[in-house]
């Protein structure tokens, strides 16, 4: 660590190699630097010499972000991917940001939901000098959500007649308004029903292994009057056309993967996010990375270093040799093509979710994913309407049809963990619950996992944490004669694999694992 060199020379430090410089790796480095500060001020225990290995050419959390020049010469910083958070669900992340001085602001997102009803058709696109033919799908916007936790309500999507600008008579307009009013009523009914079912309660509690598709069938209204009113069909459609596409974009996974997720994690996310705003870092991810990396010795940051193996050092069994080389994914495309958002400008929102009715590939483009994903187009920047010419920057996650090649600014491919029932059960080997009644920084509030417990649960390390790579019989509480391996990351903690899991798992590994075990060497 910076400023620790003198004391490190007087006492052999414990060497820690952090593989990966995403939020989990940077958080672990930061918490280890805090442990060093405690020891420099008299606390017992060894110092830690931290080395950070990253396969990208820049620190991982910000490695894909870009600066886009505008026509007026200014630069717009675009985080790739976009990272937002809510205070209740992301309590550990918020605590870390406040601790290191990261400012964040409310981002009041609103959404549009659209469906591709047919295959991609050719459409003429005219510019000031040429006319070209491009393949564009026909989007039908089905829902406009105006944000503020639902307090701003929903809007009626523009109909084809609205887009054409023709007057079709009073009767068709009244029919459209009546249809919209009825659909809005049932949408609100299903939304309120989802909120009620997301509140932890023994009466409707799901099992630990119940999947979203199983839960949807179990909670479908089946009374005679419900069937007569079509509530059973409307509930299934609401989950399939609103909830599943939303979480397909939140988790950047295929919609089939969302259906197979343990419903506990989805209900926790919904419940803890009730009526709470989304936030983003005021100065972007670049500021977060700079503040977390400030604790590291620059000479101990190893960029463009892909780890290929970790093996015991034959010359020193108490250490490990790390071998590295220089150097199923989600895709983020930054572009300026507005055809990846609803065609009517009145239907466009900050976040625009698009699904395809067909499961046949819509394109052969290498930057696209199969149509079983929901794609999300985020309006990152939009110039004021008074500016001529107007300019907008879009970020599309998992595009199912491509933007025009001339509009593409950058393409990034990222790996993402997928939450399944089996992975949820396997997490007990990394982190498990204890019923100790103590203040717990991993506690986010009453969730499905804590249902019915009077004592607050806190997390403790599981049996696979701190396992020695040289001794098979080593455990987290036993002595080790060789290096140990600890696991943290978005995938290595309870809930959906998001930023919160990165911070919570890193903090627990450092405080109760590495720093709590003076013999830890890796």
C-alpha positions in Angstrom: 0.0 0.0 0.0 1.1 3.6 -0.5 2.8 4.8 2.6 3.2 1.4 4.1 6.6 0.5 2.6 8.7 1.3 5.7 6.8 -1.0 7.9 6.5 -3.7 5.2 10.3 -3.8 5.2 10.5 -4.4 8.9 8.0 -7.2 9.1 7.3 -9.9 6.4 3.9 -9.0 4.9 1.2 -11.4 3.9 1.0 -11.3 0.2 -2.5 -11.2 -1.3 -3.1 -11.6 -5.1 -6.5 -10.2 -6.2 -7.5 -11.6 -9.6 -9.8 -9.2 -11.5 -10.3 -5.5 -10.9 -14.0 -5.2 -11.1 -15.9 -3.8 -8.2 -15.3 -7.0 -6.1 -11.5 -6.9 -6.7 -11.2 -3.2 -6.1 -13.4 -3.4 -3.0 -11.3 -6.2 -1.6 -8.1 -4.1 -2.2 -9.8 -1.2 -0.4 -10.8 -3.2 2.6 -7.3 -4.7 2.9 -5.9 -1.2 2.9 -8.2 -0.4 5.8 -6.9 -3.4 7.6 -3.3 -2.1 7.0 -4.2 1.2 8.5 -5.6 -0.5 11.6 -2.3 -2.3 12.0 -0.3 0.8 11.5 -2.2 2.4 14.4 -1.5 -0.5 16.8 -3.9 -3.3 15.9 -2.5 -6.8 16.1 -1.8 -8.8 12.9 0.4 -8.7 9.8 0.4 -6.1 7.1 -0.9 -7.1 3.6 1.0 -6.6 0.4 -1.7 -6.5 -2.2 -1.2 -7.2 -5.9 -4.0 -6.7 -8.4 -4.1 -8.6 -11.7 -6.4 -7.5 -14.5 -6.6 -9.0 -18.0 -7.7 -5.7 -19.6 -5.4 -2.8 -20.4 -7.2 -0.6 -17.8 -8.8 -1.3 -14.4 -11.7 -3.6 -15.0 -14.7 -1.7 -13.7 -14.0 1.2 -16.1 -12.2 -0.7 -18.8 -15.1 -0.6 -21.3 -16.3 3.0 -20.6 -15.8 5.5 -23.4 -15.7 9.3 -23.9 -17.8 10.4 -26.9 -17.1 13.8 -28.6 -20.2 15.8 -29.4 -20.6 18.1 -32.4 -20.0 21.1 -30.3 -16.6 19.8 -29.2 -17.6 18.7 -25.7 -17.1 15.1 -24.4 -19.7 12.9 -22.9 -18.5 10.1 -20.6 -20.4 6.9 -21.1 -20.2 4.1 -18.5 -20.2 0.7 -20.0 -22.3 -0.9 -18.9 -24.6 1.6 -17.2 -24.7 1.0 -13.5 -27.6 2.1 -11.3 -28.6 1.1 -7.8 -31.2 1.5 -5.2 -30.4 2.3 -1.6 -32.4 -0.5 0.1 -31.2 -3.4 -2.1 -27.7 -2.0 -2.5 -27.1 -1.1 1.1 -23.4 -2.3 1.2 -22.6 -0.5 -2.0 -24.2 2.8 -0.8 -22.2 2.5 2.5 -19.0 2.0 0.5 -19.6 4.9 -1.8 -20.3 7.2 1.1 -17.2 6.0 2.9 -14.9 6.8 0.0 -16.6 10.0 -0.9 -18.4 9.0 -4.2 -21.3 11.3 -4.9 -24.4 9.9 -6.4 -27.6 11.4 -7.7 -31.1 10.2 -8.3 -31.8 8.9 -11.8 -35.6 8.8 -12.3 -35.8 6.2 -15.0 -39.0 5.7 -17.0 -39.5 2.7 -19.3 -41.1 1.7 -22.6 -41.9 -1.9 -23.5 -42.1 -2.8 -27.2 -42.6 -6.0 -29.2 -41.3 -7.0 -32.6 -44.5 -8.4 -34.2 -43.0 -9.5 -37.5 -39.6 -10.2 -39.1 -37.3 -7.5 -40.1 -38.4 -5.6 -43.2 -36.5 -3.5 -45.6 -37.1 0.2 -45.2 -35.7 3.2 -47.1 -33.6 5.6 -45.1 -33.0 9.0 -46.6 -30.1 11.3 -45.8 -29.4 14.7 -47.2 -27.3 13.3 -50.0 -28.2 9.6 -50.5 -30.9 7.1 -50.0 -30.0 3.7 -48.6 -31.9 0.6 -47.8 -31.6 -0.9 -44.3 -33.3 -3.8 -42.5 -35.5 -2.5 -39.7 -38.1 -4.3 -37.6 -41.6 -3.1 -37.0 -41.9 -2.2 -33.3 -45.2 -2.1 -31.5 -45.0 -0.2 -28.2 -47.3 -1.9 -25.6 -46.6 -0.1 -22.3 -45.2 3.3 -21.2 -44.2 3.5 -17.6 -43.5 7.0 -16.4 -41.4 6.2 -13.4 -41.2 7.7 -9.8 -42.0 4.3 -8.3 -45.3 4.2 -10.3 -46.5 7.5 -8.9 -46.4 9.1 -12.4 -48.5 6.4 -13.8 -48.5 5.1 -17.4 -49.2 6.7 -20.8 -51.0 5.5 -23.9 -48.6 4.4 -26.6 -48.9 6.1 -30.0 -51.0 4.1 -32.4 -50.2 3.7 -36.1 -52.8 6.4 -36.8 -51.1 8.7 -34.3 -47.8 8.2 -36.2 -49.3 8.9 -39.6 -50.9 12.1 -38.4 -54.3 11.4 -40.0 -57.7 12.0 -38.4 -59.6 8.7 -38.1 -62.8 9.8 -36.5 -64.2 10.1 -33.0 -65.4 6.5 -32.7 -62.0 4.8 -33.3 -60.4 7.3 -30.9 -62.9 6.5 -28.2 -62.4 2.8 -28.8 -58.6 3.3 -28.4 -59.1 5.3 -25.2 -61.5 2.7 -23.7 -59.2 -0.2 -24.6 -56.3 1.7 -23.0 -58.4 2.4 -19.8 -59.3 -1.2 -19.5 -55.8 -2.5 -20.1 -54.4 0.1 -17.6 -56.9 -1.1 -15.0 -55.8 -4.7 -15.3 -52.1 -3.7 -15.5 -52.5 -1.8 -12.2 -54.3 -4.7 -10.6 -51.5 -7.1 -11.6 -48.9 -4.6 -10.5 -50.4 -4.2 -7.0 -50.8 -8.0 -6.8 -47.1 -8.5 -7.6 -46.2 -5.9 -4.9 -48.3 -7.7 -2.3 -46.9 -11.1 -3.2 -43.3 -9.7 -3.0 -43.8 -8.7 0.7 -42.3 -11.5 2.8 -45.1 -13.4 4.5 -45.5 -17.0 5.6 -48.9 -17.4 3.9 -47.6 -17.1 0.3 -43.9 -17.8 0.9 -42.1 -19.6 -2.0 -39.8 -22.5 -1.3 -36.1 -22.0 -1.5 -35.9 -23.8 -4.8 -39.1 -22.6 -6.4 -38.5 -21.1 -9.9 -40.3 -18.1 -11.4 -42.2 -20.2 -13.9 -43.4 -22.5 -11.1 -44.3 -19.6 -8.9 -46.2 -17.9 -11.7 -48.3 -21.0 -12.3 -48.9 -21.4 -8.5 -50.1 -17.8 -8.0 -52.2 -17.7 -11.1 -55.9 -16.9 -10.1 -58.0 -20.0 -10.7 -61.4 -19.1 -9.3 -64.5 -19.2 -11.6 -64.9 -15.4 -11.6 -61.1 -14.9 -12.2 -61.3 -17.1 -15.3 -64.4 -15.3 -16.5 -62.7 -12.0 -16.2 -59.5 -13.4 -17.8 -57.4 -12.6 -14.7 -55.5 -15.9 -15.1 -54.4 -15.1 -18.6 -53.7 -11.5 -17.8 -51.5 -12.5 -14.8 -49.4 -14.9 -16.9 -49.1 -12.3 -19.6 -48.1 -9.6 -17.1 -45.3 -11.8 -15.8 -44.2 -12.9 -19.3 -44.4 -9.5 -21.0 -43.4 -7.1 -18.2 -41.5 -8.8 -15.4 -39.5 -11.3 -17.4 -38.2 -8.8 -20.0 -37.4 -6.3 -17.2 -35.3 -8.9 -15.4 -33.8 -10.2 -18.6 -32.3 -6.7 -19.0 -31.4 -6.2 -15.3 -29.6 -9.5 -15.3 -28.5 -9.4 -19.0 -29.5 -13.0 -19.5 -32.0 -14.8 -21.8 -35.6 -14.7 -20.9 -35.6 -18.5 -20.5 -32.9 -18.0 -17.8 -35.2 -15.5 -16.0 -38.1 -18.1 -15.9 -35.7 -20.6 -14.4 -34.4 -18.2 -11.6 -35.2 -18.8 -8.0 -38.2 -16.6 -7.4 -37.0 -15.6 -3.9 -34.2 -13.5 -5.5 -36.6 -11.7 -7.8 -39.2 -11.0 -5.1 -36.4 -9.6 -2.8 -35.3 -7.2 -5.6 -38.9 -6.1 -6.2 -39.8 -5.7 -2.5 -36.6 -3.9 -1.4 -36.9 -1.5 -4.4 -40.5 -0.5 -3.6 -41.0 3.3 -4.0 -37.3 4.0 -3.9 -35.4 5.9 -6.6 -32.5 4.7 -8.7 -29.1 6.3 -8.3 -26.0 6.6 -10.4 -22.5 7.9 -9.5 -22.5 11.6 -10.1 -19.0 11.5 -11.7 -19.4 8.1 -13.3 -17.6 4.8 -12.7 -14.3 6.5 -13.4 -14.5 8.4 -10.1 -15.4 5.1 -8.2 -12.3 3.3 -9.7 -10.0 6.2 -8.9 -11.0 6.4 -5.3 -10.8 2.6 -4.7 -7.5 2.2 -6.5 -5.9 5.1 -4.6 -5.2 2.6 -1.8 -3.0 0.5 -4.0 0.7 0.8 -4.7 0.8 1.6 -8.5 3.7 -0.9 -9.0 1.4 -3.7 -7.6 -1.3 -3.1 -10.3 -0.6 -5.6 -13.1 -2.7 -4.7 -16.2 -3.0 -6.8 -19.4 -2.4 -9.9 -17.3 -4.6 -12.9 -17.8 -4.3 -15.5 -15.1 -3.8 -19.0 -16.5 -3.1 -21.0 -13.4 -2.4 -20.9 -9.7 0.0 -23.5 -8.4 2.0 -24.1 -5.2 5.5 -22.7 -5.4 7.9 -25.7 -5.4 10.7 -23.6 -3.9 8.5 -22.2 -1.1 5.4 -24.3 -0.1 4.1 -21.3 1.9 3.6 -19.3 -1.3 1.9 -19.9 -4.6 3.1 -19.1 -8.1 0.6 -17.2 -10.3 1.1 -17.7 -14.0 -0.4 -15.1 -16.4 -0.2 -14.1 -20.0 -0.4 -10.7 -21.7 -3.0 -10.1 -23.4 -21.5 -16.9 -23.1 -21.4 -13.1 -22.8 -23.7 -10.1 -22.8 -23.1 -7.3 -25.3 -23.1 -3.5 -25.0 -23.3 -1.4 -28.1 -23.0 2.3 -28.0 -24.4 4.0 -31.1 -26.5 6.9 -32.5 -29.2 4.9 -34.3 -32.6 5.8 -33.0 -34.3 2.9 -34.7 -33.4 0.7 -31.7 -36.0 2.7 -29.7 -39.7 3.1 -30.4 -40.4 4.7 -33.7 -42.6 7.4 -32.2 -40.6 10.0 -30.3 -43.5 10.3 -27.8 -43.1 6.6 -26.9 -39.4 6.8 -26.2 -38.3 6.7 -22.6 -34.9 6.7 -20.8 -34.9 2.9 -20.9 -36.6 1.1 -23.8 -37.2 -2.6 -23.6 -37.8 -4.6 -26.8 -38.7 -8.3 -27.2 -39.4 -10.4 -30.3 -42.4 -12.6 -30.7 -40.4 -14.9 -32.9 -37.6 -17.1 -31.7 -36.0 -17.3 -35.2 -32.9 -15.2 -35.5 -33.6 -11.7 -36.8 -30.1 -11.1 -38.1 -26.7 -12.7 -38.7 -24.8 -9.8 -37.3 -22.1 -10.8 -34.9 -22.9 -8.0 -32.5 -26.4 -9.3 -31.8 -27.7 -12.0 -29.5 -30.5 -14.5 -30.1 -34.1 -13.2 -29.9 -34.8 -15.1 -26.7 -33.1 -12.1 -24.9 -34.9 -8.8 -24.2 -32.8 -5.9 -25.4 -32.7 -2.6 -23.6 -31.8 0.7 -25.3 -30.7 3.4 -22.8 -30.9 7.0 -23.9 -27.5 8.0 -22.5 -27.4 11.6 -23.9 -30.0 13.7 -25.7 -29.3 17.3 -26.7 -31.9 19.9 -26.1 -34.5 20.1 -28.8 -33.5 23.7 -29.5 -30.0 22.6 -30.6 -29.5 22.1 -34.3 -28.8 19.5 -35.4 -30.0 17.4 -32.4 -27.7 14.7 -31.2 -28.4 11.6 -29.1 -26.2 8.7 -27.8 -27.8 5.3 -27.1 -26.5 2.3 -25.3 -28.2 -1.0 -26.3 -27.7 -4.1 -24.1 -28.0 -7.4 -25.9 -29.3 -6.1 -29.2 -31.5 -8.6 -31.1 -31.1 -6.5 -34.3 -28.2 -4.3 -35.1 -27.9 -0.5 -35.4 -26.6 0.8 -38.7 -22.9 0.2 -39.0 -22.1 3.9 -39.5 -23.8 4.7 -36.1 -21.8 2.3 -34.0 -19.4 4.0 -31.5 -18.2 0.9 -29.6 -19.1 -2.8 -29.0 -18.2 -4.5 -25.7 -18.7 -8.2 -24.8 -19.0 -9.0 -21.1 -19.4 -12.2 -19.1 -22.3 -12.4 -16.7 -23.1 -14.9 -14.0 -26.6 -16.5 -14.3 -28.5 -17.2 -11.1 -30.1 -20.7 -11.0 -31.6 -22.8 -8.3 -28.5 -25.0 -8.2 -26.1 -22.0 -8.0 -28.3 -20.5 -5.2 -27.9 -23.7 -3.2 -24.2 -24.0 -3.9 -23.6 -20.5 -2.4 -23.9 -22.1 1.1 -20.4 -23.4 0.5 -19.2 -19.8 0.1 -21.4 -17.8 2.5 -24.0 -19.2 4.9 -26.4 -17.8 7.5 -26.0 -17.6 11.2 -28.7 -16.5 13.7 -26.3 -14.4 15.8 -28.2 -11.4 17.0 -25.7 -8.7 16.0 -25.5 -5.6 13.9 -24.9 -6.9 10.4 -23.6 -4.9 7.5 -24.8 -7.6 5.1 -28.3 -7.2 6.3 -30.6 -5.4 3.8 -33.9 -5.6 5.6 -36.5 -8.4 6.0 -36.3 -10.6 2.9 -37.6 -14.0 1.9 -34.4 -15.6 3.3 -35.1 -14.1 6.7 -38.8 -14.9 6.8 -40.1 -15.6 10.3 -36.9 -15.2 12.1 -36.9 -13.0 15.2 -33.2 -12.8 15.3 -31.4 -11.0 12.6 -29.3 -13.3 10.4 -25.8 -12.4 9.5 -23.4 -14.1 7.1 -20.4 -16.2 7.8 -17.9 -17.8 5.5 -18.7 -21.2 4.1 -16.4 -24.3 4.1 -15.0 -23.5 0.6 -13.6 -20.1 1.7 -9.9 -20.0 2.6 -9.2 -23.5 1.4 -5.5 -24.2 1.1 -4.2 -25.1 -2.4 -1.5 -27.3 -0.8 -3.5 -29.1 1.9 -6.8 -30.8 1.2 -7.7 -30.9 4.9 -7.4 -27.2 5.5 -10.6 -25.4 6.6 -11.5 -21.7 7.2 -10.8 -22.1 10.9 -7.8 -24.3 10.8 -4.1 -23.6 10.5 -2.7 -23.4 7.0 0.8 -24.2 5.8 0.2 -22.9 2.4 -1.6 -20.3 0.3 -5.4 -20.0 0.6 -8.0 -19.2 -1.9 -10.9 -16.9 -1.2 -13.9 -16.2 -3.5 -15.8 -12.9 -3.9 -17.8 -11.4 -6.7 -21.3 -10.6 -7.8 -22.0 -14.3 -8.3 -20.6 -15.2 -4.9 -23.3 -13.7 -2.6 -27.0 -14.0 -2.1 -29.5 -12.5 -4.5 -29.2 -11.5 -8.2 -25.5 -11.2 -9.3 -25.2 -7.4 -9.2 -22.9 -4.7 -7.7 -24.2 -5.3 -4.2 -22.8 -8.9 -4.1 -19.4 -7.6 -5.2 -19.1 -5.3 -2.2 -20.8 -7.5 0.4 -18.7 -10.6 -0.5 -15.4 -8.7 -0.7 -16.0 -7.1 2.7 -16.9 -10.4 4.4 -13.9 -12.2 2.8 -11.5 -9.5 4.0 -12.8 -8.8 7.5 -13.8 -12.4 8.6 -11.5 -14.3 6.3 -8.2 -12.9 5.2 -7.7 -10.4 8.0 -9.2 -12.7 10.6 -6.8 -15.5 9.8 -3.2 -14.4 10.1 -1.9 -17.5 8.3 -3.7 -16.6 5.1 -1.2 -16.2 2.3 -3.5 -15.9 -0.8 
